[in-house]
Structure formats: C-alpha cells, structure tokens
Amino acid sequence: MKKFGILKNWRKGMACFVGVVIVLLACGVFPFRPAIDGMDRKLGDFIIRVTGGPPEKKELVLLGIDEPSMSLDALDPDEVDANPTLKRMSEGFPWDRRVWADAIDRLMGAGVKVLVFDLIFTNETNLEADAALADAVQKYPGRIVLVSVFSDAGQAGEGNQYNLVEPIDVFYDGDTEPRVGFCNFNVDATDGLMRSARYTTTKNIMNEGFRRAGEPEYLSLAAQVIAAMGHTPPEGDKELRFSGRTETGPLDVYKPTSIYKIFSEKEWKNNYQNGEFFRDKIVMIGPVAPRFQDMHLTSMGMITGPQMHMQAIACGLDGAFIHRVGNPIPIMSLMGLLALLWSMLITRPMISVFGVLLMIAGVLLLTVQLGASRSILLPISGGLLTLMVGWAVAQSYEIVTERLAKSRLRKDFRRFVSRDVADAMIDAEDDWKVTASGVKRRVVVLFSDVRGFTERSEQTDPGDLVKQLNEYLTAMVEVIFRHGGTLDKFIGDAVMAHWGALGMGDEQDNARRAILAGKEMITVLESMNARWKAAGKSPFKIGVGLHLGEAIAGEIGSPDRTEFGVIGDTVNLASRLEGLTKEFHCEVIYSEEVKSAAGLDEGAIDLGRVRVKGRRNPVRLFGIGDEAEVKERLKSFERDEEDCIVMTVK
C-alpha cells in the first residue's frame, strides 16, 4: 500500500508538471506574455498607489499659467493698468516675452535657487521682447532652465526622425549658454500611461532605440534642474514613484499657484512675504489651464505636464524610482517547482487548499512589502498563475483517479454486498460508520423462498440447478434494487432484503416499495417459468413474506468477515410469514403494520388474525393470491376462542 501511495503521488506530480509546462510554454512560445506583463503592471501600479510615494517637497513650487492669470478677473482694473507687466498680460496670451523677463527679475531677486520655464521659446516674436528675455536669462547663468523638445514634425527630408528643437538663437548670443533640457516623456505603448521619465538620451536612442558611439548626450528638463542644484542627475529612463494622495491622486501634489500673483503687489506682500517665500526654492513656470491640453494619465492618475516635471525632479533628487523585475520566467519556474513539491507531499485536500491559499497570500504580502519599502516590483502574476494551474491540474488528476478508484471499488463491493450498502460505504463514509456500529431503526423486512427446492436438488443435475438458481436470484435481486431495497443475504435459495436500515426513505415509502417489490418478484418469476417450461426445465414457485417493525441494523460477524444486516423479532416474523404463504395458498403475505404504513389498496385479501409460532399475540395478515382459492383455504383452518387462526408451522 505504501508503494502504491508513492506511485500515486508521483503520478499526481507528473500531472502538476504538465500543467506547469503548459503555462511556461504559453508564456514563452505563444502570445501570452503580454497578458502576464499587463497583469504585473496593473498589480504594481496598485501597490504603489496604495502604499504611496515620497512626501511632497516643499522647496518645489509651481507657478501655473491658468485661466485666472490669463483673464486677471480677480484684480482691480486700476491695479492692472498701473502695473506694466500686468498690463501686458491683459493684452492676451501668448504674452509679450518681457513678462517672463520681469518674472525672472522678480523671482531671482527674491532668492530663487533655480527657475524653470516649461515653455517652448523656439519661435521668434517681438525682437525687443525676445532680447529682453534673453538678457534676463544671461543675468543668472546656470540658474535658469529652458525647454527643448524632440520633435518629428517640420523637419524637411528627415521623414519621421526625431530632431531636437531648441530655443531661438538669441538665447545663445550671450557670454554663457543657458541650461536647456528636453521635455519629452515616455508613454507606455501597451496601455497609454506615463510611468517613467527619460533623464538622458541621444538622438539615435530616440529614433533607433540604441546609442551610437560618440554621439552627444542630452539632459531632460528635470535632469538639468537636478544638475543646477548641484546633484548628479540620473541616467537613461527611470520609472517614477509618484507622490500622491489616496483621495485625489497626484493632481493636488505640487498644486500650481496662479503666476499673476507674483506681479500683484498686494499678493506679493501678503502671500509671499515680499518674496521671502521663494528664497532657496526651485520654481517652475508652466501651462496648467485646460486650454493647453497638457494633461497626462499616469499610473497614479491624471496630472499636468508641469506637475509631471516636478515629480521627475523630486524622484530624481530622492532616487525614488521603481525597479520592476522584467522577466517572469524565473519566478514562474520557482512557483511551478513549489506546486510540484506541494502536490506530491500533501495528500489531504483541505490542507492542500489552505496551504496554496497561504502561499498566494505570502507571495502577495512579500510583493507588497518589497514594493512599499524598496520600490521593487516582482512579476508575480505569471508565477501565481503557474502555481494555481499546476496545483489545480494535480488536484483534478487526483479527483479523477479517486472517482475511478471509487467506481472500481463500488463495482467490486457490489459483488459482495447490496448496491445501496456499497454506495453508503463509499459515498457517505461517516454516516455509514454510525450505521455499521449498530442502530435501532424501523425497517420493512422481506423474505422469499423457493418451495420444494431441497427435494428438487436431489433429482436435478447440480450444474443445471445451480445455473437456474443463479438466473432466478439475479432476477430477484434486480427487482429488489429497482424498488430501492437492500439485499441482506442469500440463505441457500432464500432471499432476504430490507428497506430503511440505512436511514433512507420514510416509512410509508419503504412499505410501498417493499409491497411492489414482492408483487413484481411474482410477476417476473411467471415470465421466467414460461421460458423455462419452453426449454424443458421445471418451474420455480416462491412465497414472499413482509413485516415492518423495529430491528437492529449494523455490521455483524467476526473481525475477519462481517456483513451488514438486520436482526430482531421483525426479521423472525417476516421469515415466518414467508413460510405461511404455502399454508394460505398465497404468493405474498404481509402484516397489518406494512399495509397501514403503505396506505395502498392492492387488492390484498384480509386473512384475519393469525397466531404465529413463537409469538404470544396474534398478527393480522393480508395476502395476495387467487382470491377464491385463498378464501376457500381460510375455511379449513382451526380457530381459537378469539377467532384467531392457529398456525404451528415454522
């Protein structure tokens, strides 16, 4: 048995291995990998959203070009007319570039550490205004950052090639070159979300995806700001760990303040303490009004372009980057091995189920912990899928093999015990144990016997007689089973069966089934007798006795051999009633208890009260047979003073 168990576990392990290989092949060979990667991306985004990113940096300030700044409705018209900068702003956007020159002078004069323009100055406007802005930039070398952009538009002869479009030449006419950083971000082609920032790149990387030897490297806007602050900027592409709030996402982080307020003397004094607020700050000026359509969907939610740059600056300063382990195959292989070992070692179903659930919970907990504390996101979707599929295939194999084994066992059991006993032993093991240990139940007991079988056995060829008897018993058992009865045993040519010992069915149903079974046994035997007579064989004649009462049901026998059966006075009386069928010229006799419980009017003949050997009180009986013959027979019986028929047979 131990060897068989090991063999079964090995086969179960092989089933698990097949499931694991199918998942690995689906990931590696078939176009299944994108789905795995997509699940990992969504899981990683969820972990970061829930656990949050680095805190918002107070030294980063965003001055937004918003609708109030373009309408100036919040300011008194007299104040606007009296302020040259505000008056230029009131003339409509885009503003005269001298507005930006004034912003530089005001903010840098207040002690701003680095000033960033998320505005593209790639086209010439008013020469005087352009020069004023360029001069203002030259005043603060290395502390002002302008924007360039990689664009594939407007480049004759370049096809769809990206080229770097930089600010106009006037910004380069001074003694120093301004800091310029490209503003391009990466969009994930699979779902359209922005997750990463490109801090450094080359033209060939933008176009071909790889760096050519010796080509110049360009810094992004965020990288230039980080360099201007005296830090080493990150290189290449980095996935950002966005700062965000659970309720509003990242849109309220680095929330913009209207830029017009720095030119309003009242706002400058009250809100910015005459500029002291800006001391040592990194200030970005950028478009945030809806009309600019500069909104981007990130893994944390919707965000404006300038806020995206602020997040890139903050993450670059803190090194708050997400590290996604890209290849899921190692984890899938590990989870597959775990599924294989678990399936082979654990045989108890509930332990196996809860164990797998704990494994899944443990992997998820580890993934969340690594994501929250170390910003490492593991590709666990494929691994969990491998674990579950491998385990499920192994369990399915075990279920199928158990069902096949039960089917074979049921078939074997039915050779030795009644069909319903075999089913109870296999399908309801706990209930069977209770019943088998011994219980009292009200049961209907049936006895049938072949009349004159002993005499016939002395006159008939043994082989022919056994064959005929087996044919008869097979047919009788089929009738009993067809009516839901339990075969108790064969006693030579006699058949004993019962209803209710296994606790199935109510008393009325059991009584009805028993009566119908007894009648059908007679009908089936008549057909068999007709066939036997035609074949030159002697017919059988039987009697059937039925009684309902309390009996003890359970497994009876020795430790080496037991059989399920019922014992008690009910069994004895049913046997005696079968013996009386010959005396009363009936085919079936059943007691008043059976008739009352069944509630059937089956044309039974009231035989009256009969004193049966071994019982003090008389029993009222009913018989099925030829009515005239039975009634004639009733006249011949001796009766006592209570008008009870006295029988001394059996």
C-alpha positions in Angstrom: 0.0 0.0 0.0 2.8 2.4 0.8 4.4 1.7 -2.6 1.1 2.4 -4.3 0.7 5.7 -2.4 4.1 6.9 -3.5 3.4 5.9 -7.1 0.1 7.8 -7.0 1.9 10.9 -5.7 4.4 10.6 -8.5 1.7 10.4 -11.0 0.0 13.4 -9.3 3.3 15.2 -9.5 3.6 14.4 -13.2 0.1 15.9 -13.7 1.2 19.0 -11.9 4.4 19.2 -14.1 2.3 19.0 -17.2 0.2 22.0 -16.0 3.3 24.0 -15.2 4.9 23.3 -18.6 1.7 24.3 -20.4 1.8 27.7 -18.6 5.5 28.2 -19.2 5.1 27.3 -22.9 2.1 29.6 -23.2 4.2 32.4 -21.8 7.4 31.7 -23.7 6.1 30.4 -27.0 2.6 31.6 -27.6 1.4 35.3 -27.4 0.6 35.0 -23.8 3.4 37.1 -22.3 1.8 40.5 -22.9 -1.2 39.4 -20.8 1.2 38.4 -18.0 3.1 41.6 -18.2 -0.1 43.6 -18.3 -1.3 42.0 -15.0 2.1 42.7 -13.4 1.9 46.3 -14.5 -1.6 46.8 -13.0 -0.6 45.0 -9.8 2.5 47.1 -9.5 0.5 50.3 -10.1 -2.0 49.3 -7.4 0.7 48.6 -4.9 2.3 52.0 -5.5 -1.0 53.8 -5.3 -1.9 52.1 -2.0 1.5 52.4 -0.3 2.2 55.9 -1.7 5.3 57.6 -2.8 7.8 60.0 -1.2 6.4 63.1 0.5 5.9 66.3 -1.4 9.0 68.5 -1.5 8.2 71.9 -0.1 11.1 73.5 -1.9 9.5 72.8 -5.3 7.0 75.5 -6.3 4.8 75.5 -9.4 3.6 78.8 -10.8 0.8 78.0 -13.3 -0.3 79.8 -16.3 -4.0 79.3 -15.5 -7.3 80.9 -16.5 -7.2 83.5 -13.7 -3.8 84.5 -14.8 -5.0 84.9 -18.4 -8.2 86.8 -17.5 -6.9 88.7 -14.5 -10.6 89.0 -13.3 -9.5 88.7 -9.7 -7.6 92.0 -9.9 -8.8 95.6 -9.8 -8.6 97.1 -13.3 -6.8 100.1 -11.9 -4.1 97.8 -10.5 -3.7 96.1 -13.9 -3.4 99.5 -15.7 -0.8 100.7 -13.2 1.4 97.7 -13.5 3.3 97.4 -16.8 3.7 93.6 -16.5 0.0 93.0 -15.7 -1.0 95.3 -18.5 1.0 93.3 -21.0 -0.6 90.1 -19.6 -4.1 91.7 -20.1 -3.4 92.1 -23.8 -3.9 88.3 -24.3 -2.0 85.1 -24.4 0.7 84.3 -25.5 2.1 87.2 -23.5 4.9 89.5 -24.5 8.1 87.8 -23.5 9.0 90.8 -21.4 6.5 89.4 -18.9 8.9 86.4 -18.5 11.8 88.8 -18.2 10.0 90.6 -15.4 9.2 87.2 -13.7 12.9 86.3 -13.8 14.0 89.6 -12.2 11.3 89.4 -9.5 11.8 85.8 -8.6 15.6 85.7 -8.8 15.7 88.9 -6.8 13.7 87.1 -4.1 16.4 84.4 -3.8 15.0 81.6 -6.0 17.7 79.0 -6.4 16.6 77.6 -9.8 13.9 79.0 -12.1 12.5 76.6 -14.7 10.4 77.6 -17.8 8.2 74.8 -19.1 7.6 76.9 -22.1 8.9 76.4 -25.6 10.7 79.5 -26.9 11.6 78.0 -30.3 9.9 80.7 -32.4 10.9 84.4 -32.7 8.3 87.0 -31.7 8.9 90.7 -31.0 12.7 91.3 -31.3 12.7 93.7 -28.4 10.8 91.3 -26.2 12.9 88.3 -27.2 16.1 90.2 -26.4 14.7 91.3 -23.0 14.0 87.7 -22.1 17.4 86.6 -23.3 19.2 89.3 -21.3 17.3 88.3 -18.2 18.4 84.7 -18.7 22.0 85.8 -19.1 21.9 87.6 -15.8 21.7 84.4 -13.9 23.9 81.9 -15.6 23.3 78.2 -14.7 20.2 79.1 -12.6 17.6 79.3 -15.3 16.5 76.2 -17.2 14.7 76.5 -20.6 13.0 73.8 -22.6 13.8 72.0 -25.8 11.8 69.2 -27.4 12.5 66.2 -29.6 10.0 66.5 -32.4 9.4 64.6 -35.7 7.4 67.5 -37.2 8.6 70.2 -39.6 11.9 68.6 -40.4 12.2 68.6 -44.2 13.9 65.5 -45.6 14.1 63.8 -42.2 11.0 61.7 -42.6 9.7 60.6 -39.1 13.1 61.1 -37.5 13.2 62.9 -34.1 15.2 66.1 -34.1 16.0 68.3 -31.1 14.2 71.7 -31.4 16.0 74.2 -29.1 15.2 77.8 -28.0 15.9 80.5 -30.6 19.4 81.7 -31.2 19.1 84.9 -29.2 19.4 82.9 -26.0 22.8 81.7 -27.1 24.2 85.2 -28.0 25.5 86.0 -24.6 28.7 85.0 -22.8 27.2 81.8 -21.4 24.9 79.2 -22.8 21.6 78.7 -20.9 20.7 75.4 -19.4 18.3 73.6 -21.8 16.5 70.3 -21.1 14.2 68.3 -23.3 10.6 68.0 -22.1 9.7 64.6 -23.7 8.2 61.8 -21.6 7.7 58.2 -22.4 4.2 56.8 -22.9 3.7 53.1 -22.3 2.6 51.7 -25.6 0.6 48.9 -24.0 -1.8 51.0 -22.0 -1.0 54.6 -22.8 0.1 55.5 -19.3 3.1 57.6 -18.3 5.1 55.8 -15.8 8.7 56.8 -16.4 10.9 59.8 -17.1 13.8 60.0 -19.5 16.6 61.9 -17.8 19.2 61.5 -20.5 19.1 60.4 -24.1 20.7 60.8 -27.5 19.2 61.4 -30.9 19.8 57.8 -32.0 18.2 56.5 -28.9 15.1 58.5 -29.7 15.0 57.2 -33.2 16.6 53.7 -33.2 16.4 52.7 -29.6 20.1 52.4 -29.0 23.1 54.7 -28.5 25.7 55.3 -31.2 29.3 55.6 -30.1 30.5 59.2 -29.7 27.1 60.9 -30.2 26.2 63.8 -27.8 24.0 63.1 -24.8 21.2 65.4 -23.9 19.7 66.1 -20.4 16.0 66.4 -19.7 14.4 69.4 -18.1 14.3 67.5 -14.8 17.9 66.4 -15.2 19.1 70.0 -15.8 17.3 71.2 -12.7 18.9 68.5 -10.6 22.3 69.4 -12.1 21.7 73.1 -11.4 21.0 72.2 -7.7 24.5 70.6 -7.6 23.4 67.0 -7.7 24.3 64.3 -10.3 21.2 63.6 -12.4 20.1 60.1 -13.1 20.8 58.5 -16.4 18.5 57.0 -19.0 14.9 56.0 -18.3 13.6 55.6 -14.8 10.1 54.6 -13.6 8.9 57.2 -11.2 7.5 56.6 -7.8 4.9 59.3 -7.9 3.9 61.3 -4.9 0.1 61.2 -4.5 -2.8 61.3 -2.1 -5.2 58.4 -1.8 -8.2 60.7 -2.4 -7.1 62.9 -5.3 -4.1 61.1 -6.7 -1.1 63.2 -7.9 -3.2 66.2 -9.1 -3.0 68.0 -5.8 0.7 67.3 -5.3 2.8 70.4 -6.5 -0.5 72.1 -7.0 0.0 75.3 -9.1 -0.4 78.8 -7.8 -1.5 81.5 -10.4 1.5 83.2 -11.7 -0.2 86.6 -11.9 0.0 86.8 -8.1 3.8 87.4 -8.1 3.1 90.7 -10.0 0.3 91.9 -7.8 1.9 93.9 -5.0 -0.8 93.0 -2.6 -0.4 89.3 -3.2 3.4 89.6 -3.3 3.3 91.2 0.1 0.6 89.2 1.8 1.1 85.7 0.3 4.8 85.7 -0.4 6.1 87.9 2.4 7.6 90.3 -0.2 9.3 87.4 -1.9 10.8 85.8 1.2 8.6 82.7 0.5 10.7 82.0 -2.7 14.1 82.1 -1.1 16.1 78.9 -2.0 13.1 77.4 -3.8 13.1 75.7 -7.2 10.3 77.4 -9.1 8.8 76.2 -12.3 6.6 78.2 -14.6 4.3 76.2 -16.9 0.9 75.9 -18.5 -1.9 74.3 -16.4 -5.1 75.8 -17.9 -7.4 73.3 -19.6 -7.0 75.1 -23.0 -3.4 74.0 -23.2 -4.5 70.3 -23.2 -1.3 69.4 -21.3 -2.8 66.6 -19.2 -1.3 63.2 -19.0 -2.6 59.9 -17.5 -0.1 58.3 -15.2 -0.3 55.1 -13.1 -1.3 57.3 -10.1 -4.0 59.3 -12.1 -4.3 62.4 -14.2 -1.6 65.0 -14.0 -0.5 68.2 -15.8 2.7 68.4 -17.8 4.5 70.8 -15.4 3.5 68.6 -12.4 5.0 65.7 -14.3 8.3 67.6 -14.5 8.1 68.4 -10.8 7.5 64.7 -10.0 10.5 63.8 -12.1 12.7 66.4 -10.3 11.6 65.1 -6.9 12.1 61.5 -7.7 15.5 62.3 -9.2 16.6 64.1 -6.1 15.5 61.3 -3.8 16.2 58.3 -6.1 12.6 57.4 -5.7 12.4 55.0 -8.7 10.5 51.8 -9.2 12.5 48.8 -10.1 10.4 46.2 -12.0 11.9 42.8 -12.4 11.1 42.2 -16.1 11.5 38.5 -16.7 8.7 36.5 -15.1 10.1 33.1 -16.1 12.4 32.5 -13.0 9.5 33.2 -10.6 7.1 31.1 -12.7 9.7 28.3 -12.6 10.0 28.6 -8.8 6.3 28.7 -8.3 6.0 25.7 -10.6 8.5 23.8 -8.5 6.7 24.7 -5.4 3.4 23.5 -6.8 5.1 20.2 -7.8 6.5 19.6 -4.4 3.3 20.6 -2.6 1.2 18.4 -4.8 3.4 15.4 -4.2 3.9 15.8 -0.4 0.4 16.8 0.7 -2.5 14.4 0.2 -5.2 15.8 2.5 -7.4 18.1 0.4 -8.2 20.8 2.9 -4.6 21.1 4.0 -3.6 21.3 0.3 -6.2 24.0 -0.4 -5.4 26.2 2.6 -1.7 25.7 2.0 -1.9 27.0 -1.5 -4.0 30.0 -0.3 -1.3 30.7 2.3 1.4 30.5 -0.4 -0.5 33.0 -2.6 -1.1 35.3 0.4 2.6 35.1 1.3 3.8 35.9 -2.2 1.4 38.9 -2.4 2.5 40.1 1.1 6.2 39.8 0.1 5.5 41.7 -3.2 3.6 44.5 -1.4 6.4 44.7 1.2 9.1 44.9 -1.4 7.1 47.5 -3.4 6.4 49.6 -0.4 9.8 49.6 1.3 12.3 49.1 -1.6 10.3 50.0 -4.7 11.0 46.6 -6.1 8.0 45.1 -8.1 8.2 41.4 -8.7 6.4 39.9 -11.8 4.3 37.5 -9.7 1.2 37.2 -11.9 2.8 34.5 -14.1 4.2 32.8 -11.0 0.8 32.7 -9.2 -0.8 31.5 -12.4 1.7 28.7 -12.7 1.3 27.8 -9.0 -2.5 27.7 -9.3 -2.7 25.9 -12.7 -0.1 23.3 -11.7 -1.8 22.7 -8.4 -5.3 22.6 -10.0 -4.2 20.1 -12.6 -2.7 17.9 -9.9 -5.9 18.1 -7.8 -8.0 17.4 -10.9 -5.9 14.3 -11.6 -6.4 13.2 -8.0 -10.2 13.8 -8.2 -10.5 11.9 -11.4 -8.3 9.0 -10.2 -10.3 8.9 -6.9 -13.5 8.8 -8.8 -12.2 6.0 -11.0 -11.0 4.1 -7.9 -14.3 4.6 -6.2 -16.1 3.4 -9.3 -13.9 0.2 -9.4 -14.4 -0.2 -5.6 -18.1 0.2 -5.9 -18.2 -2.4 -8.6 -16.2 -4.8 -6.6 -18.3 -4.1 -3.4 -21.5 -4.8 -5.3 -20.3 -8.3 -5.9 -20.4 -9.0 -2.2 -22.9 -6.6 -0.7 -26.0 -4.9 -1.7 -25.8 -2.0 -4.1 -27.0 0.6 -1.7 -24.7 -0.7 1.1 -21.8 -0.3 -1.3 -22.9 3.2 -2.2 -23.3 4.1 1.5 -19.9 2.8 2.4 -18.2 4.8 -0.4 -20.2 8.0 -0.7 -21.3 8.6 2.9 -18.5 7.1 4.9 -19.2 9.0 8.2 -22.9 8.1 8.1 -22.0 4.5 7.3 -19.7 4.2 10.3 -22.6 5.3 12.6 -25.0 2.8 11.0 -22.5 0.0 10.8 -21.7 0.3 14.5 -25.3 -0.7 15.3 -28.5 1.4 15.4 -32.2 0.7 16.0 -34.4 1.5 13.1 -37.9 0.7 11.9 -37.5 -1.4 8.8 -39.5 -3.5 6.3 -38.1 -7.0 6.0 -38.8 -9.2 3.0 -38.2 -13.0 2.9 -38.7 -15.1 -0.2 -38.0 -18.8 -0.6 -38.3 -21.4 -3.4 -40.7 -24.1 -2.4 -39.6 -27.7 -2.7 -36.0 -26.7 -3.5 -34.4 -29.4 -1.3 -36.4 -32.2 -2.9 -35.6 -30.9 -6.4 -31.9 -30.7 -5.7 -31.9 -34.5 -5.1 -33.5 -35.1 -8.5 -31.9 -32.5 -10.8 -28.4 -32.2 -12.3 -26.4 -30.0 -9.9 -24.9 -27.9 -12.7 -28.2 -27.2 -14.3 -29.9 -26.5 -11.0 -27.1 -24.0 -9.9 -27.4 -22.2 -13.3 -31.2 -22.0 -13.0 -31.0 -20.8 -9.4 -28.4 -18.1 -10.2 -30.7 -16.9 -13.0 -33.6 -16.7 -10.6 -31.6 -15.0 -7.9 -30.2 -12.5 -10.3 -33.7 -11.5 -11.5 -35.0 -11.2 -7.9 -32.1 -9.0 -6.8 -32.7 -6.7 -9.8 -36.3 -6.4 -8.7 -35.3 -5.5 -5.1 -32.8 -3.0 -6.3 -35.2 -1.5 -8.7 -37.5 -0.7 -5.8 -34.8 0.7 -3.6 -34.3 -2.3 -1.3 -31.1 -3.5 0.4 -30.1 -7.1 -0.2 -29.3 -8.6 3.1 -28.2 -12.1 2.2 -28.9 -15.3 0.3 -29.8 -18.2 2.5 -29.5 -21.1 0.1 -32.3 -20.5 -2.3 -33.9 -17.9 0.0 -33.6 -14.1 -0.4 -33.6 -11.6 2.5 -34.0 -7.9 1.8 -35.0 -4.8 3.8 -35.9 -1.2 3.4 -35.0 1.6 5.9 -32.0 0.1 7.6 -29.6 2.6 6.0 -31.8 5.5 7.1 -33.0 6.3 3.6 -36.7 7.0 2.8 -39.7 7.4 5.1 -41.7 4.6 6.5 -44.6 4.9 4.1 -42.3 5.0 1.0 -40.4 2.0 2.3 -43.5 -0.1 2.9 -44.9 0.8 -0.6 -41.7 -0.1 -2.3 -41.5 -3.5 -0.4 -45.1 -4.5 -1.4 -44.5 -3.5 -5.0 -41.2 -5.4 -5.0 -42.9 -8.6 -3.6 -45.6 -8.4 -6.3 -43.1 -7.8 -9.1 -41.0 -10.8 -7.9 -44.0 -13.0 -8.6 -44.6 -11.4 -12.0 -41.0 -11.7 -13.1 -40.9 -15.3 -11.9 -44.0 -16.1 -14.0 -42.2 -14.9 -17.1 -39.1 -16.9 -16.2 -41.2 -20.0 -15.6 -42.8 -19.7 -19.0 -39.4 -19.5 -20.6 -38.1 -22.4 -18.5 -41.1 -24.6 -19.4 -40.5 -23.9 -23.1 -36.9 -25.1 -22.5 -38.0 -28.2 -20.7 -37.0 -27.0 -17.3 -39.1 -27.3 -14.2 -40.6 -24.0 -12.9 -40.0 -22.4 -9.6 -42.7 -21.5 -7.1 -41.9 -19.0 -4.3 -43.6 -17.3 -1.4 -42.8 -13.8 -0.1 -43.3 -12.5 3.4 -43.2 -8.9 4.6 -43.2 -7.3 8.0 -42.5 -3.8 9.4 -41.1 -3.2 12.8 -38.1 -2.2 14.9 -34.8 -4.0 14.2 -31.2 -3.6 15.0 -29.0 -2.7 11.9 -25.3 -3.0 11.7 -22.2 -4.9 10.7 -22.5 -8.4 12.0 -19.8 -11.0 12.1 -16.2 -11.6 13.1 -13.1 -9.4 12.7 -12.2 -11.5 9.6 -15.6 -11.3 8.0 -18.6 -9.1 8.5 -21.7 -8.3 6.6 -24.3 -5.6 7.0 -27.7 -6.9 8.1 -30.7 -6.6 10.4 -31.7 -8.8 13.4 -34.6 -9.0 15.8 -38.2 -10.1 16.1 -39.2 -8.2 12.9 -36.8 -10.4 10.9 -38.1 -13.6 12.5 -41.7 -12.7 11.9 -41.1 -11.8 8.2 -39.5 -15.2 7.8 -42.5 -16.9 9.4 -44.9 -15.0 7.2 -43.0 -16.3 4.1 -43.5 -19.8 5.5 -47.2 -19.2 5.8 -47.7 -18.4 2.1 -47.8 -22.1 1.3 -50.3 -22.8 4.0 -52.6 -20.0 2.9 -52.1 -20.7 -0.8 -50.8 -17.1 -1.2 -48.0 -15.7 -3.2 -47.3 -12.8 -0.9 -48.3 -12.3 2.8 -47.6 -9.1 4.7 -48.6 -7.9 8.1 -51.1 -5.2 9.1 -48.1 -2.9 10.0 -46.9 -3.0 6.4 -50.4 -2.4 5.0 -51.1 0.5 7.4 -47.8 2.2 6.7 -48.1 1.8 2.9 -51.6 3.0 2.7 -52.1 1.1 -0.5 -55.2 -0.9 -1.6 -53.5 -3.6 -3.7 -56.4 -6.0 -3.7 -54.9 -7.8 -0.8 -57.1 -10.4 0.9 -57.7 -10.0 4.6 -56.5 -13.2 6.2 -57.7 -12.2 9.6 -55.8 -12.6 12.8 -53.3 -15.4 13.0 -51.4 -16.9 15.9 -47.8 -17.4 14.6 -45.4 -19.8 16.3 -43.2 -18.1 18.7 -45.5 -15.1 19.3 -48.0 -14.6 22.1 -50.2 -12.1 20.4 -51.9 -12.7 17.1 -50.9 -10.9 14.0 -53.3 -9.6 11.4 -52.2 -10.6 7.9 -53.0 -9.8 4.3 -52.3 -12.0 1.3 -52.0 -11.7 -2.4 -53.1 -14.7 -4.5 -56.1 -16.3 -6.1 -59.0 -14.9 -4.1 -61.4 -17.8 -4.4 -58.7 -20.4 -3.6 -57.4 -18.4 -0.6 -60.9 -17.8 0.9 -61.7 -21.5 0.4 -58.5 -22.3 2.3 -59.4 -19.9 5.1 -62.4 -22.0 5.8 -60.3 -25.0 6.6 -58.2 -23.5 9.4 -58.8 -24.2 13.0 -59.6 -21.1 15.1 -59.4 -20.5 18.8 -61.9 -18.9 21.1 -60.8 -15.4 19.9 -61.5 -16.4 16.3 -57.7 -16.4 15.6 -56.3 -18.9 13.1 -53.8 -21.1 14.9 -50.7 -21.9 12.9 -47.9 -24.2 14.1 -45.6 -24.3 11.1 -42.3 -22.7 11.1 
